[in-house]
Structures are given as C-alpha cells and as structure tokens.
Amino acid sequence: MRTRVVALCGGVGGAKLAYGLSRSLPPEELSIIVNTGDDFEHLGLHISPDIDTVTYTLADAADEAQGWGRADEQWTVMQEIERLGGENWFQLGDRDVALHLLRTQLLRAGNTLTVATAKLAARFGVGHAILPMSNEPVRTVVETDEGELAFQDYFVRRRCEPKTRALRYVGADDARLSPEVTRALDEDNLRGVIVCPSNPYLSIAPILAVADLRVRLRALSAPVLAVSPIVAGLALKGPATKMMSELGAEGGALGVARIYSDFIDALLIDARDAALARECVDADPRLLVGNIVMASRYSRVELARTCLAHLDQLRK
Ligand code: FO1
C-alpha cells in the first residue's frame, strides 16, 4: 500500500491545507515541500516567511487574521529598532525575532536550512516533515513596470502595486533538491502529490523551478492533484488574480489549470466554479468540483480528506 503524500506549499492558503493534511495523516505519511523563494537576509537575520507560516500554522501558533507571523505577539524589538533608526518596513514581532535569531545561528553553525527548519519545528511540537524545497538559495525576483524588485520589496514595501512583467527565480538553475525532498518523491511508497492552494507564480513556480522537479512530477506514475487558489475568478488572498492579468495569462480556475497542465492530473475547483467543469468535461487536467474555501480548522481537514480521496481515485 503506497502511503506517503507529498504536498507543495507556499504561504497562507497552502499552509491551511497543509494543516488539514497534518491532522489527517501521521508524520511518516506526509512530507510538505515549502517555497523558499521569499527568503531574504534582513537586519542580519535569515528570514524564511513561507517556512515560518507553515510551521506556525501546523503548531497552531499563527496569527491567522494577519496571515503571517505569530499569534499573541509583542513589538518591543521593532519599536526599538525604529527608535534607533533601523529598517521598520518589514514588521518582526518579538517572538518571531527569536525564531529568526535561532535559525540564523543554526545556519551559521553549518546546519542546512532543512536541518535548521526541522530542529525549530520540533521545538514547536510539529511532527510532520516541513521540507525547504532546496538547501541552496533561490530568490524570486519580480520584473515590474518600475524595474526589478526583490520579492519582499514587491510584496511588502510596494504592497504588490507595480505591474508584473515577468518573474525570475534566481539561483533555481544551480539549486539542488534537498536529499529529503528527493527521498520524499521516491515512487516506491508515493500515494500522490498535492499542490496546495498557493500563488502559482510566487509560491508554486519557485518550487517547480528547482533542478528537475517539474520533470520529475511529469514523469510520476503516482497522481498529482492541485487545489485551485482562485475561486470565482478571485484569489482568496494575495496578488494572484492581478498577476495573472498583468502577465496576460488566462484568469480564473481555468487559468490555473493551464499553468499546471503539464504536470498535474486534476485540478480541484470550488463549487462556485462548477459551470467550468461542466463546460470542460474531457478537460486535461481533469476538473474536479468541491468546497475548497477553508474558513475553519474543520474545513481544512475536510478539504484534506477530499484531496486524499481524489488522489486514491486518480490512481486507479
Ligand atoms: N507581510 C507584510 O505585508 N508586511 C509585513 O510587515 C510582513 C512581515 C513578515 C514577517 C515575517 C514573516 O514570516 C512574514 C512577514 N510578512 C509580512 C509576510 C511575507 O511577506 C509573506 O508571508 C510571504 O513572503 C509571502 O507569502
């Protein structure tokens, strides 16, 4: 019986489904591959936003309203940084700073990002494998009508306002999949792959750009199911819809299906987009319909269970 599920995940939306999967599968049956294209050095600290969002979400420690960082935070460090004239555009809570300090210390001591992530996740009581896509740096660069922007400059400092012309994932050609990611994708025991509802360009594409991952996914005999991050034409959070139109891509859930069409077997879309599935009966990838908006912890688990059932159907 093939038992291991691999999830590809970015920030908020993806982390919610990763949470649902973590409450549906034991640690040995779930590996979560996380985007590190948003990582950057800031105030001398190595910051890995998507890894932290997944870790905090699985640990029930995330600030859900804010969509990033810790719950029950104080901001005394940030206030003092500001008073002392340091950069304050990227808000770091006191507890969050502790995590960045320890990760930076672990990396400086020669640990890989994978090992540092595992050590910190264990301290949060997270048993499931949170795997950075690579131990080598990959950085998302957004080419806009205002020139090239590093990811956090685009996303936080400029609030995604500039028009996106293209995206580059600097370092992806030289970066290797980590040994842990390579092992997770080993077909011997692979039940299937779930692409979580994260931004296709900012969260999933950087993961696919690493080494030969996209080619590996295409070649899998195990099923690959993606969950649409777009419902009724709009992204539930973040700039995906805006970016798709700025990049001249088809919009909506069908646009997502097109972006992923070379390596997924099916795309799970929301009931509000059911008409698309009726119009495209013999579409490739197949369009499956379900309730994919995760408004509660319960609905995260429900969606995870739905994805697992579809994976098993797709494998038959
Ligand atoms: N996003 C913001 O819009 N403003 C911030 O000040 C901010 C701080 C921050 C600190 C730590 C962290 O892990 C994430 C943070 N984010 C912030 C979100 C971050 O830019 C995004 O989570 C990802 O990079 C994209 O999903």
Boltz pocket constraint, residues with backbone or C-beta under 6 A from the ligand:
constraints:
  - pocket:
      binder: B
      contacts: [[A, 10], [A, 11], [A, 12], [A, 38], [A, 48], [A, 49], [A, 50], [A, 52], [A, 53], [A, 67], [A, 68], [A, 69], [A, 89], [A, 90], [A, 91], [A, 92], [A, 96], [A, 152], [A, 155], [A, 156]]
      max_distance: 6.0
